[in-house]
Amino acid sequence: HKHSSGLRLRRAREIVIMVNKLNKTQRVTVQRFMEIAAGSNEDDALEALKDSNWRLESAFELYFHRSRSKSSKASSNLANIDAMFNKYKVNDHGQNERIEAEGIIRLCQDLSLDPMDPVTLVLSMKMNADTMGQYTKEEFHRGMRVMGSDDIDKLKAKIPALRSEYQSPSGFKNVYEFSFHFAKEPNAKALALDTAIAMWKVLMGDKWCFTDEWCDFLQKTHGKAISNDTWSQVLEFQTQVGANLESYNPNDAWPYLIDEFVEMKLEK
């Protein structure tokens, strides 16, 4: 984001410098171009005129040719994404076009992914999907555009980058925080315990040595839904407190569940 805004600033400076260097006739030509080519701006006008040696007719031809190729590329991308979506969607002719669990499993097969692979959560995060086990048409389109993929091969080629993102500390934190809202029932404030346990096993299985013990502890002693605060604090705990709990401090205001878990561990 910073990179793109930096580029825009640099481009704006270049335009200002270029406009200041124009003679009177060239400035009039730029104005004329912008009046005739609806939707064009100073940047478009300067680029087309410069590339056409300031011949107005040639500049118009060039500008409209470029606009057409941009829009046809965009519409072909949309058509390709539509075709992709249609391959996996539920065919019930309902109002809400969507991909459900069976279609998601087929999508994973085509991507050579196990549906339980945490990379599927990165895919869902890119779509900003609302509900686990379902992608709406709008969510699917959003994700494919964000990932620059309009067919299955392009999406498959993106998987290693998505995996790298997941494996970085900041990328993992984003996926972890996204997963709470993604996995909970619509309108629920907390995450059902069974769902939370399943999600922890997928997300934390190979990252936290206490994952299985933590899940067993919750099933035996807690038996209730997991709040967003507890969900977030488990990641903090996993990050800050080492495998032998040497940096655990009971005064650190951890949720009571984490304190009880540590007490149980230390008593063993």
C-alpha positions in Angstrom: 0.0 0.0 0.0 2.8 2.4 1.0 4.6 1.4 -2.2 1.6 2.2 -4.5 0.9 5.5 -2.8 4.6 6.4 -3.2 4.4 5.6 -6.9 1.3 7.8 -7.2 3.0 10.7 -5.5 6.1 10.4 -7.7 3.8 10.2 -10.8 1.9 13.3 -9.7 5.2 15.2 -9.3 6.3 14.1 -12.8 3.0 15.4 -14.2 3.4 18.8 -12.5 7.0 19.1 -13.8 5.9 18.1 -17.3 2.9 20.5 -17.3 5.2 23.4 -16.2 7.5 22.6 -19.2 4.7 22.7 -21.8 4.5 25.6 -24.1 1.2 27.5 -24.6 0.1 25.5 -27.6 0.7 22.2 -25.9 -1.3 23.3 -22.8 -4.2 24.2 -25.0 -3.9 20.8 -26.7 -4.0 19.0 -23.4 -7.1 20.9 -22.4 -8.8 20.2 -25.8 -7.9 16.5 -25.4 -9.5 16.3 -21.9 -12.7 18.1 -23.1 -13.2 15.6 -26.0 -12.0 12.4 -24.4 -14.7 12.0 -21.7 -13.3 10.5 -18.4 -9.7 11.3 -19.3 -7.4 13.2 -16.9 -4.2 15.2 -17.3 -2.1 12.1 -16.9 -4.0 10.3 -19.7 -3.8 13.3 -22.0 0.0 13.8 -21.5 0.8 10.2 -22.0 -1.3 9.8 -25.2 -0.1 13.1 -26.7 3.5 12.5 -25.9 3.4 9.0 -27.4 1.7 10.5 -30.5 4.2 13.4 -31.0 1.4 15.8 -30.0 -0.8 14.9 -32.9 -4.3 15.2 -31.5 -6.1 12.7 -33.8 -3.4 10.0 -33.2 -3.5 10.7 -29.5 -7.3 10.1 -29.4 -6.9 6.8 -31.4 -4.2 5.6 -29.0 -6.1 6.6 -25.9 -9.3 4.9 -27.0 -7.4 1.8 -28.1 -5.7 1.6 -24.7 -9.0 2.1 -22.8 -10.7 -0.6 -24.9 -7.9 -3.1 -24.2 -8.0 -2.3 -20.5 -11.8 -2.8 -20.2 -11.9 -5.9 -22.4 -9.2 -7.4 -20.2 -11.1 -6.6 -17.1 -14.4 -8.0 -18.5 -12.7 -11.2 -19.7 -11.2 -11.5 -16.2 -14.7 -11.1 -14.7 -16.1 -13.7 -17.2 -13.3 -16.1 -16.2 -14.0 -15.7 -12.5 -17.7 -16.2 -13.2 -16.9 -19.4 -15.0 -14.7 -20.5 -12.1 -17.5 -19.7 -9.6 -20.1 -21.5 -11.7 -18.1 -24.7 -11.7 -18.3 -25.0 -7.9 -21.6 -23.2 -7.0 -24.8 -24.9 -5.7 -27.1 -25.4 -8.6 -30.4 -24.8 -6.9 -31.4 -21.8 -9.0 -31.9 -19.9 -5.7 -31.5 -16.1 -5.3 -28.3 -16.4 -3.4 -25.6 -17.8 -5.6 -23.0 -19.5 -3.4 -20.5 -22.2 -3.1 -21.1 -24.6 -0.2 -19.1 -27.4 1.5 -19.3 -29.8 -1.4 -18.1 -27.2 -3.9 -15.3 -26.0 -1.5 -14.1 -29.7 -1.3 -14.0 -29.9 -5.1 -12.1 -26.5 -5.3 -9.6 -27.9 -2.8 -9.2 -31.1 -4.9 -8.5 -29.0 -8.0 -5.9 -27.0 -6.0 -4.4 -30.2 -4.7 -5.1 -29.1 -1.1 -6.5 -31.0 1.8 -9.6 -29.2 3.0 -8.1 -29.2 6.5 -4.9 -27.5 5.3 -4.7 -24.1 7.0 -4.0 -22.4 3.7 -7.7 -22.8 3.0 -8.2 -20.2 5.8 -5.9 -17.8 4.0 -8.0 -18.2 0.9 -11.1 -17.5 2.9 -9.5 -14.5 4.5 -8.6 -13.1 1.0 -12.3 -13.4 0.2 -13.2 -11.8 3.5 -15.7 -14.6 3.8 -18.4 -14.3 6.4 -19.4 -17.9 7.1 -17.3 -21.1 7.2 -18.4 -23.7 4.6 -19.8 -21.1 2.2 -18.5 -18.5 -0.3 -21.0 -16.0 -1.8 -20.5 -14.9 -5.4 -19.4 -11.4 -4.2 -16.8 -12.9 -1.7 -15.4 -15.3 -4.4 -15.0 -12.5 -6.9 -13.4 -10.3 -4.3 -10.9 -13.0 -3.3 -10.0 -13.8 -6.9 -9.4 -10.1 -7.8 -7.3 -9.6 -4.6 -5.2 -12.7 -5.5 -5.0 -11.7 -9.2 -6.4 -15.1 -10.3 -9.1 -15.7 -12.9 -8.6 -19.5 -13.4 -7.7 -22.5 -11.3 -4.1 -22.7 -12.6 -3.3 -19.1 -11.6 -4.9 -19.7 -8.2 -2.9 -22.9 -7.8 0.3 -21.0 -8.6 -0.5 -18.5 -5.7 -0.7 -21.3 -3.1 3.1 -21.2 -2.2 2.9 -17.4 -1.6 -0.3 -17.8 0.5 1.5 -20.5 2.6 4.5 -18.2 3.1 2.1 -15.5 4.3 0.5 -17.9 6.7 3.9 -18.9 8.1 5.1 -15.4 8.8 4.2 -14.2 12.4 2.1 -11.2 11.2 0.3 -13.3 8.5 -0.5 -16.0 11.0 -1.9 -13.5 13.5 -4.1 -12.1 10.8 -5.4 -15.6 9.8 -5.9 -16.5 13.5 -7.9 -13.4 14.3 -10.0 -13.8 11.1 -10.7 -17.4 12.0 -12.7 -16.5 15.1 -15.3 -14.5 13.3 -15.3 -16.8 10.2 -15.9 -20.0 12.3 -18.5 -18.7 14.8 -22.2 -19.0 14.1 -23.8 -15.9 12.5 -24.9 -13.4 15.2 -23.1 -15.4 18.0 -20.7 -13.5 20.2 -18.7 -16.6 21.2 -17.3 -19.6 19.4 -18.8 -23.0 20.1 -16.3 -25.0 22.1 -16.2 -28.0 19.6 -15.6 -25.5 16.8 -12.9 -23.6 18.8 -11.1 -26.9 19.5 -11.2 -28.0 15.9 -9.9 -24.6 14.8 -7.0 -24.7 17.4 -6.0 -28.1 16.2 -5.8 -26.9 12.6 -4.1 -23.5 13.4 -1.9 -24.4 16.4 -1.3 -28.1 15.9 2.3 -27.7 14.9 2.9 -24.3 16.4 2.2 -24.8 20.1 3.4 -27.8 22.1 0.3 -27.6 24.5 -2.4 -27.6 21.8 -3.7 -31.1 22.5 -3.5 -30.7 26.3 -5.2 -27.3 26.2 -8.1 -28.7 24.1 -8.4 -31.7 26.5 -8.4 -29.4 29.5 -11.2 -27.3 28.0 -13.3 -30.3 27.2 -13.0 -31.7 30.7 -13.3 -28.5 32.8 -14.8 -25.7 30.8 -17.5 -27.1 28.4 -18.6 -23.6 27.3 -18.2 -21.4 24.3 -15.0 -19.4 23.8 -15.0 -15.6 23.9 -13.1 -13.5 21.4 -10.9 -12.3 24.3 -9.9 -15.8 25.3 -9.3 -16.7 21.6 -6.9 -13.7 21.2 -5.2 -14.3 24.5 -4.3 -17.9 23.7 -2.2 -16.6 20.7 -0.5 -14.1 23.0 0.2 -16.8 25.5 1.6 -19.2 22.9 3.8 -16.4 21.6 5.0 -15.0 24.9 5.2 -18.0 27.3 7.8 -20.7 26.5 7.4 -24.5 26.3 8.4 -25.0 30.0 6.2 -22.0 31.1 9.2 -20.3 32.7 8.0 -16.8 31.6 4.5 -17.3 32.9 3.5 -14.6 35.5 0.2 -15.1 37.3 0.0 -11.3 37.7 -0.1 -10.7 33.9 -3.9 -10.6 33.7 -4.4 -13.7 31.5 -8.0 -15.0 31.2 -8.9 -17.3 34.1 -8.9 -20.3 31.8 -5.3 -19.8 30.9 -4.4 -19.4 34.7 -6.2 -22.6 35.5 -4.5 -24.5 32.7 -1.1 -23.4 33.9 -1.9 -24.4 37.5 -2.9 -27.8 36.2 0.3 -28.1 34.2 2.5 -27.0 37.2 0.8 -29.4 39.6 1.7 -32.4 37.3 
